[in-house]
Amino acid sequence: LLFAAAAAGGAGLVFGGVSLARGQRLADVPGLEEGSTVHAVPRLAGGGDGTEAMGKKNKKSHGLCIRCGKRAFHLQKKRCASCGYPATKIRSYEWAKKAKRRRAPGTGRQQYVKTLARRFKNKFREGTTPTARKKRGGSQ
């Protein structure tokens, strides 16, 4: 009787930390006797990690990093996941080639730095045609 009323209300019954099955009678539960406490627990719809769970994501674990400016500074660990701040060396790995390209010289404000080494080698010449390159004397 009690189980039918609880099931109709969208709730489940729990006794001794164990959920009772839908068709299970209270007389068949081991250890349940007169005076025992049976809890009526509401059953929650959803509960997966899909669309319903997206509404739960309202906490911020990462804030803005003062060195790289990304929202990658872990507020509890006090460490940036992107640049590694407060470590002195910038975080960089050989397995992350694209991330290294993003941080390379000449990708930020001073984009002229990208071509500076080549222009220095050629003595900053402008408006002229480069001298002809000599052919290599290969295997003869």
N, C-alpha and C positions, 0 to 999 in steps of 0.2 A: 504493500500500500504506500509506504513512505517512498520507496524507490520509484514507483510509477509517478508520484507527484513531482519528485525531483527531476526525473527524466523529461516530463512534460514541460518543465520550466527551463529546459536547456542546461541542467546541472548534472553533475555526476556525484556519486557517493564514494567517500573515502573512509576506511576504517583501518587503524593501525598503520597508516602510511601507505596502504595498498588500495588502488582504485578497484572498485567493484565493477564487474562486467555488466553490460546492459540487461541481459536476460537472467542474471543471477538472483536467486532469492536470498533474503536476509537470513533465513533459517539454515542455508547451506554454507554460510561464511564461518570458517573455523575460528574459535575464540570469541565470537560475538554472542553476548548473553545479555540478559535484561540489565539495564543500567549502564551499558557501554555507550560511548560517544561515537556517533557516526556523523561525519561532516558532509554537508551538501556544498560542493565546489562548482562554481560556474564554469562551463566549458567555453573556451575562447575560439572564435572562428579564425581561420588563417593560422598564424603561428609559424609559417615557413620563413624563408629568406627572400621572398619575392616582393611584389608590389606593396603588400601590407607592411612589411618591415621597413620600407623606405621612410615612412612617417616617423619611425623611432630615431632616425639619424639626425638629432638636433644638438649633439655635443661637438665641441671643437677640440681635437687632440693636438692640432698644429696651428701655430700662429705665424705672423710675419717675421722673417729672419732679418736682422739689422745689417748683415753683410751682403747677402745675395738678393734680398727683397722678395723672395718667394714665400708662399704660405707653407713652409716645410719645417719650421722650427717647432720641435716637440715640446709642449709646454711643461710636461712632467719630467722628461729626461733632460731638458734644457740643452738640446743638441739639434742642429739643423740636419735634416735628412738629405738635403741637396748639396750644401757646400761643406758640411761638417763643423760649422761654427759651434763652439768657441775654440776648436782646434786651430793651431797656427797654420797648418798646411790646408790648402783647398782640397776637399774630397774629390778624388778622381781615380777611376779604375780603367785598366786596359780592356776589360770586357765590355765597356760602355763607350764605343767609338763615337757614336752620334752625340752623346752628352759631352764628350771632349771637344768635338767640332763646334758645338754651340758656345763653348767658353773660350774658344781659341782667340789669339790676338787679332784684332781687326773686326770683331763681330759686335762690338758695343758702340760707344760714342766715337772712338777714334778709329774709324774704319779705314783711314788712310794708312794705318800701320800695316795693313795686309800687304800692300805693294811696296812698302818702304825699303825693305832689304834689297829687292830686285832693282829698284830705281837708284839706290846708293851704289850698287855694284856697277851700274852703267853711268855713273857720275852725273845723275839727274839730267841727262840730255832730253831735250824736247824739240819737236818740230824738225827733226832730222831723220834720215833713213839709217838704220844700223849698217855697219860695215859687213861685207860679205863674209860668211863663215867658210873657213877652209875645209875642204873635204879630207876625211881621214884616209891615211894610206893603209888600207886593210891588208889582208894576206895577198902577197904578190908572188 
